[in-house]
Amino acid sequence: MASNPPSKCCTIGVKHEGTATGEVKKIGDARTYFSYPENKSTQNAVLILSADIMGIDLINSQLIADQFAANGYFTVMPDLFNGNVVPLNPPDGFNIMDWIQNEMPKVPAVDKVIEDVLKELRGPLGAKRVGGVGYCFGGKYVCRFLKTGKLDAGFIAHPSFVDKGEVEAIQGPLSIAAAETDQIFPAEKRHETEAILQKMSIPYQINLFSDVEHGFAVRSDLSKPRQKFAKEQAFFQAVHWFDEYVKSS
């Protein structure tokens, strides 16, 4: 595998403050968070395939979607969990492995949601090019859909559950933001991923951020300057990547 399965570090972090500017609608059966750029154009789109396992109603996730929109991207974030999400900082006794085994949606179900959303994006919603974003759980699905006619470019941060074969099968540019301390995407998995990408002809980028842990790009403590810096730089990394490989004239 190119990354390990999720663990407790996927559930802890800091809830951010802010007011979301998007709206929740539906694509097919999936509740989906929509955030539009100032000009309301849907030509260049970002599809967030989970800003972590807390789902689309976590304010952190919605603020990230709004930030992509503020940078000129029509942004959609479908609920890949059908409402069955993990709360941020769950109570003592919560068993993440039990949730993974018994509650976490299976690959075919998630794939179907993404297929339906991409069909809507590239059809009625008018997107010409689409970048995929995946934090933690979503990193796997950015890799799975980073193929011709699906996603045009991908950005993933502290990914989990990514299989080696999924990395080997990508067909588009991939950018990765990694944490210095991450038992799910540790140094050996990062190096394994790098070795795979080096053998491929696609553009790739791997940035490593010090003084942060798994989940930093979504759940950092913004009162701590180094965490705040890393979170912001990871976001700018994604925007600059998409400006190069997604944005069309």
C-alpha positions as CSV (number, residue, x, y, z in Angstrom):
1,M,0.0,0.0,0.0
2,A,1.0,3.6,-0.6
3,S,-0.6,4.6,2.7
4,N,-2.0,2.9,5.8
5,P,-5.6,2.6,6.9
6,P,-7.0,5.4,9.2
7,S,-6.6,5.4,12.9
8,K,-7.5,7.6,15.9
9,C,-5.4,10.5,14.5
10,C,-8.1,10.8,11.8
11,T,-10.7,11.9,14.4
12,I,-9.0,14.6,16.5
13,G,-8.3,18.2,15.8
14,V,-9.6,21.8,16.1
15,K,-12.9,23.1,14.9
16,H,-12.3,26.3,13.0
17,E,-14.3,29.5,13.2
18,G,-16.0,31.2,10.2
19,T,-19.2,31.6,8.3
20,A,-19.7,29.4,5.3
21,T,-20.9,31.1,2.1
22,G,-22.0,28.0,0.0
23,E,-25.1,26.0,0.0
24,V,-26.2,22.4,0.3
25,K,-28.1,20.9,-2.6
26,K,-28.3,17.4,-4.1
27,I,-26.6,15.6,-6.9
28,G,-28.6,12.4,-7.4
29,D,-29.1,11.1,-3.9
30,A,-26.0,12.7,-2.4
31,R,-26.2,15.9,-0.4
32,T,-23.6,18.2,-1.9
33,Y,-22.0,21.4,-0.8
34,F,-21.8,24.0,-3.6
35,S,-19.6,27.1,-3.5
36,Y,-19.3,29.4,-6.5
37,P,-16.6,31.8,-7.6
38,E,-17.4,35.5,-7.7
39,N,-18.2,35.4,-11.4
40,K,-20.4,32.3,-11.0
41,S,-18.5,30.5,-13.7
42,T,-18.5,26.7,-13.5
43,Q,-15.9,26.2,-16.3
44,N,-13.1,25.4,-13.9
45,A,-14.2,23.1,-11.1
46,V,-12.8,21.5,-7.9
47,L,-14.3,18.3,-6.7
48,I,-13.6,17.8,-3.0
49,L,-13.7,14.0,-2.4
50,S,-14.0,14.3,1.4
51,A,-12.3,16.9,3.5
52,D,-11.8,14.2,6.1
53,I,-14.2,11.6,7.6
54,M,-16.3,14.3,9.4
55,G,-18.3,15.0,6.3
56,I,-19.6,18.0,4.5
57,D,-21.2,19.7,7.5
58,L,-18.0,20.3,9.4
59,I,-17.3,24.0,9.1
60,N,-13.6,23.4,8.5
61,S,-14.6,21.5,5.3
62,Q,-17.0,24.1,4.1
63,L,-14.5,26.9,4.7
64,I,-12.0,25.0,2.6
65,A,-14.5,24.7,-0.2
66,D,-15.3,28.4,0.0
67,Q,-11.6,29.2,-0.2
68,F,-11.3,27.3,-3.5
69,A,-14.3,29.2,-4.8
70,A,-12.7,32.5,-3.7
71,N,-9.7,31.5,-5.9
72,G,-11.9,31.1,-9.0
73,Y,-13.0,27.5,-8.9
74,F,-16.6,26.3,-8.9
75,T,-16.4,23.9,-5.9
76,V,-18.5,20.9,-5.1
77,M,-18.2,18.6,-2.1
78,P,-20.5,15.5,-2.0
79,D,-21.4,13.6,1.1
80,L,-19.5,10.3,0.5
81,F,-20.7,8.9,3.8
82,N,-24.5,9.2,3.4
83,G,-24.6,11.1,6.6
84,N,-22.9,8.4,8.6
85,V,-19.8,10.4,9.6
86,V,-17.4,10.5,12.5
87,P,-17.7,13.5,14.9
88,L,-14.7,15.6,15.4
89,N,-13.0,14.7,18.7
90,P,-15.4,11.8,19.4
91,P,-16.1,10.8,23.0
92,D,-14.0,8.3,24.9
93,G,-14.9,4.8,23.9
94,F,-15.4,5.6,20.2
95,N,-13.7,2.8,18.3
96,I,-12.4,4.0,14.9
97,M,-11.5,0.5,13.8
98,D,-15.1,-0.6,14.5
99,W,-16.4,2.3,12.4
100,I,-14.0,1.4,9.6
101,Q,-15.1,-2.2,9.6
102,N,-18.8,-1.8,10.0
103,E,-19.8,1.8,9.1
104,M,-17.4,3.2,6.6
105,P,-18.8,3.2,3.0
106,K,-17.4,0.5,0.7
107,V,-15.5,1.4,-2.4
108,P,-18.3,0.6,-4.9
109,A,-20.7,2.9,-3.1
110,V,-18.3,5.7,-3.0
111,D,-17.2,5.2,-6.6
112,K,-20.9,5.5,-7.7
113,V,-21.4,8.8,-5.9
114,I,-18.3,10.2,-7.5
115,E,-19.3,8.9,-11.0
116,D,-22.7,10.6,-10.6
117,V,-21.2,13.9,-9.5
118,L,-18.6,13.9,-12.3
119,K,-21.3,13.2,-14.8
120,E,-23.3,16.1,-13.5
121,L,-20.3,18.4,-13.3
122,R,-19.2,17.7,-16.9
123,G,-22.8,17.8,-18.1
124,P,-25.5,20.1,-16.9
125,L,-23.2,22.0,-14.5
126,G,-20.9,23.0,-17.4
127,A,-17.4,22.2,-16.0
128,K,-14.7,21.9,-18.7
129,R,-11.9,20.9,-16.4
130,V,-12.0,19.4,-12.9
131,G,-9.4,19.1,-10.2
132,G,-9.9,16.6,-7.4
133,V,-9.0,17.2,-3.8
134,G,-8.8,14.5,-1.1
135,Y,-7.9,14.9,2.5
136,C,-7.3,11.6,4.5
137,F,-10.1,9.3,3.3
138,G,-10.5,11.3,0.1
139,G,-6.9,10.8,-1.0
140,K,-7.7,7.2,-2.1
141,Y,-10.5,8.4,-4.4
142,V,-8.6,11.2,-6.0
143,C,-6.1,8.6,-7.1
144,R,-8.8,6.2,-8.3
145,F,-10.4,8.9,-10.5
146,L,-7.2,10.7,-11.7
147,K,-7.8,9.4,-15.2
148,T,-8.6,10.8,-18.6
149,G,-12.2,12.0,-18.7
150,K,-12.6,11.9,-14.9
151,L,-10.2,14.3,-13.0
152,D,-7.7,16.4,-14.8
153,A,-5.4,16.9,-11.9
154,G,-5.3,15.9,-8.2
155,F,-4.2,17.2,-4.9
156,I,-4.1,15.0,-1.8
157,A,-3.1,15.8,1.8
158,H,-2.1,13.2,4.4
159,P,-3.9,10.4,2.5
160,S,-5.1,7.1,3.9
161,F,-6.2,3.7,2.4
162,V,-4.4,4.3,-0.9
163,D,-3.3,1.1,-2.6
164,K,0.0,0.9,-4.5
165,G,-2.0,-0.1,-7.6
166,E,-4.1,3.0,-7.4
167,V,-1.1,5.3,-7.5
168,E,0.4,3.3,-10.4
169,A,-2.9,3.7,-12.3
170,I,-3.1,7.5,-12.2
171,Q,-3.0,9.3,-15.5
172,G,-2.8,13.0,-14.5
173,P,-0.7,15.4,-12.5
174,L,-0.7,14.7,-8.7
175,S,0.4,17.0,-5.9
176,I,0.8,15.7,-2.3
177,A,1.0,17.5,1.0
178,A,2.5,15.4,3.7
179,A,3.0,15.8,7.5
180,E,6.3,15.2,9.2
181,T,4.5,13.0,11.8
182,D,2.0,10.7,10.3
183,Q,1.6,7.0,11.1
184,I,-0.8,6.6,8.2
185,F,1.4,8.2,5.6
186,P,4.8,7.8,7.2
187,A,8.2,8.3,5.6
188,E,8.4,4.8,4.2
189,K,5.0,5.1,2.5
190,R,5.9,8.6,1.3
191,H,9.1,7.3,-0.2
192,E,7.3,4.3,-1.8
193,T,4.8,6.7,-3.4
194,E,7.7,8.9,-4.6
195,A,9.4,5.9,-6.2
196,I,6.2,4.9,-8.0
197,L,5.7,8.5,-9.4
198,Q,9.4,8.8,-10.5
199,K,8.8,5.9,-12.9
200,M,5.8,7.6,-14.5
201,S,5.6,10.3,-17.1
202,I,3.1,12.5,-15.2
203,P,4.0,15.7,-13.3
204,Y,4.0,15.3,-9.6
205,Q,4.9,17.2,-6.4
206,I,5.4,16.1,-2.8
207,N,5.7,18.7,-0.1
208,L,6.6,17.8,3.4
209,F,5.6,20.1,6.3
210,S,7.5,20.1,9.6
211,D,5.9,20.4,13.1
212,V,2.5,19.0,12.0
213,E,0.7,15.7,12.2
214,H,-1.9,13.7,10.1
215,G,-4.9,15.9,9.5
216,F,-3.1,19.2,9.5
217,A,-4.5,20.5,6.3
218,V,-8.0,20.4,7.7
219,R,-7.9,20.3,11.5
220,S,-4.8,22.3,12.5
221,D,-4.7,24.4,15.6
222,L,-4.6,27.9,14.0
223,S,-3.5,29.5,17.2
224,K,-0.1,27.8,16.7
225,P,1.9,29.7,14.0
226,R,3.6,26.6,12.5
227,Q,0.4,24.7,12.2
228,K,-1.4,27.7,10.7
229,F,1.4,28.2,8.2
230,A,1.5,24.6,7.1
231,K,-2.3,24.5,6.6
232,E,-2.3,27.7,4.6
233,Q,0.7,26.6,2.5
234,A,-0.9,23.2,1.7
235,F,-4.0,25.0,0.5
236,F,-1.9,27.4,-1.7
237,Q,0.0,24.3,-3.0
238,A,-3.4,22.9,-4.2
239,V,-4.5,26.2,-5.8
240,H,-1.2,26.8,-7.6
241,W,-1.3,23.2,-8.8
242,F,-4.8,23.7,-10.2
243,D,-3.9,27.1,-11.7
244,E,-1.3,25.2,-13.7
245,Y,-3.0,22.0,-14.6
246,V,-6.8,22.7,-14.4
247,K,-7.6,26.3,-15.1
248,S,-8.6,26.9,-18.7
249,S,-8.9,30.2,-20.5
